[in-house]
Amino acid sequence: ISLLAVDTEFMRVKTYFPKLCLIQLATETELVCVDPLAIDDLSSLSNLLTAPNILKILHAASQDIEAIVHELDILPAPIFDTQIAINVMGEHDNLMSYQEMIDRYQGIHLEKDQARTQWDHRPLSPRQIEYAYDDVRYLINCYEILEYQIADKGLESNLKNAHKIFEDRAHYEPDCENAWKKVKGYKRLRRIEKQLLMKLAKAREIMAVRRNLPKRWIIKDQELTELSKRFSSQNDNLDTDEILNKFNPDIKKTLEEAITNFWDLGSDSSTSL
């Protein structure tokens, strides 16, 4: 085979990393669902997803690839993302959903009735499996249309540049240094408060990664920004602070160390914020 449509179903409610629950594959003649919760050895699948002579076709690939990276410890390649291809052609004002693409390029209306499925529950119903198949059933047909249109418009180099993001595994790894930029409300902080937030958000990210827990389960964004306001300048309130004292000793100690280290080092006027 030279073309392989790929999609995944995953859960990310109680974990930091996505929990891969199902992998759907389609060739021009076959549809397959792979259950990573039931199969211990997925090396054959890994070989397939990294085979250089097989183009992997996905729609809005980033989250699917992230789930695969952390479950299989591989970076799938080469990749063709149909959503990116549509965007490169300027065919849609916003990023086109999979359902919109199938409706537009295949004239088929897909139901969303299983979108809220708990994909880690077993057994899956026949309707859930059919829904999962639909996520890859039409991808190769759409790819062939889009590939022709891209070539017809002379946009091959634009598409290649847009796909370079999929060549960098670091894109799918935790970025602890820049975690502060994803904290809600950080833009309203003063400069020195943002500098402390950088330390606190990094500490939270590391704790969440090590425990494989959602960041908000470690400490909420609102609490991070409030601590950044309260302790951007040195004071004697660490031991009595009601936010810090609500956490277990390990989390409290880590947050306090981030704050005291910030005090010891002082603010950095050269930091880009």
Secondary structure in CASP SS format (residue, H / E / C, confidence):
PFRMAT SS
TARGET T0000
AUTHOR 0000-0000-0000
METHOD secondary structure of the structure
MODEL  1
I C 1.00
S C 1.00
L E 1.00
L E 1.00
A E 1.00
V E 1.00
D E 1.00
T E 1.00
E E 1.00
F E 1.00
M E 1.00
R C 1.00
V C 1.00
K C 1.00
T C 1.00
Y C 1.00
F C 1.00
P C 1.00
K E 1.00
L E 1.00
C E 1.00
L E 1.00
I E 1.00
Q E 1.00
L E 1.00
A E 1.00
T C 1.00
E C 1.00
T C 1.00
E C 1.00
L E 1.00
V E 1.00
C E 1.00
V E 1.00
D C 1.00
P C 1.00
L C 1.00
A C 1.00
I C 1.00
D C 1.00
D C 1.00
L C 1.00
S H 1.00
S H 1.00
L H 1.00
S H 1.00
N H 1.00
L H 1.00
L H 1.00
T H 1.00
A C 1.00
P C 1.00
N C 1.00
I C 1.00
L E 1.00
K E 1.00
I E 1.00
L E 1.00
H C 1.00
A C 1.00
A C 1.00
S H 1.00
Q H 1.00
D H 1.00
I H 1.00
E H 1.00
A H 1.00
I H 1.00
V H 1.00
H H 1.00
E H 1.00
L H 1.00
D C 1.00
I C 1.00
L C 1.00
P C 1.00
A C 1.00
P C 1.00
I E 1.00
F E 1.00
D E 1.00
T H 1.00
Q H 1.00
I H 1.00
A H 1.00
I H 1.00
N H 1.00
V H 1.00
M C 1.00
G C 1.00
E C 1.00
H C 1.00
D C 1.00
N C 1.00
L C 1.00
M C 1.00
S C 1.00
Y H 1.00
Q H 1.00
E H 1.00
M H 1.00
I H 1.00
D H 1.00
R H 1.00
Y H 1.00
Q H 1.00
G C 1.00
I C 1.00
H C 1.00
L C 1.00
E C 1.00
K C 1.00
D C 1.00
Q C 1.00
A C 1.00
R C 1.00
T C 1.00
Q C 1.00
W C 1.00
D C 1.00
H C 1.00
R C 1.00
P C 1.00
L C 1.00
S C 1.00
P H 1.00
R H 1.00
Q H 1.00
I H 1.00
E H 1.00
Y H 1.00
A H 1.00
Y H 1.00
D H 1.00
D H 1.00
V H 1.00
R H 1.00
Y C 1.00
L H 1.00
I H 1.00
N H 1.00
C H 1.00
Y H 1.00
E H 1.00
I H 1.00
L H 1.00
E H 1.00
Y H 1.00
Q H 1.00
I H 1.00
A H 1.00
D H 1.00
K C 1.00
G C 1.00
L C 1.00
E H 1.00
S H 1.00
N H 1.00
L H 1.00
K H 1.00
N H 1.00
A H 1.00
H C 1.00
K H 1.00
I H 1.00
F H 1.00
E H 1.00
D C 1.00
R H 1.00
A H 1.00
H H 1.00
Y H 1.00
E C 1.00
P C 1.00
D C 1.00
C H 1.00
E H 1.00
N H 1.00
A H 1.00
W H 1.00
K H 1.00
K H 1.00
V C 1.00
K C 1.00
G C 1.00
Y H 1.00
K H 1.00
R H 1.00
L C 1.00
R C 1.00
R H 1.00
I H 1.00
E H 1.00
K H 1.00
Q H 1.00
L H 1.00
L H 1.00
M H 1.00
K H 1.00
L H 1.00
A H 1.00
K H 1.00
A H 1.00
R H 1.00
E H 1.00
I H 1.00
M H 1.00
A H 1.00
V H 1.00
R H 1.00
R H 1.00
N C 1.00
L C 1.00
P C 1.00
K H 1.00
R H 1.00
W H 1.00
I H 1.00
I C 1.00
K C 1.00
D H 1.00
Q H 1.00
E H 1.00
L H 1.00
T H 1.00
E H 1.00
L H 1.00
S H 1.00
K H 1.00
R H 1.00
F C 1.00
S C 1.00
S C 1.00
Q C 1.00
N C 1.00
D C 1.00
N C 1.00
L C 1.00
D C 1.00
T C 1.00
D C 1.00
E C 1.00
I C 1.00
L H 1.00
N H 1.00
K H 1.00
F C 1.00
N C 1.00
P H 1.00
D H 1.00
I H 1.00
K H 1.00
K H 1.00
T H 1.00
L H 1.00
E H 1.00
E H 1.00
A H 1.00
I H 1.00
T H 1.00
N H 1.00
F H 1.00
W H 1.00
D H 1.00
L H 1.00
G C 1.00
S C 1.00
D C 1.00
S C 1.00
S C 1.00
T C 1.00
S C 1.00
L C 1.00
END
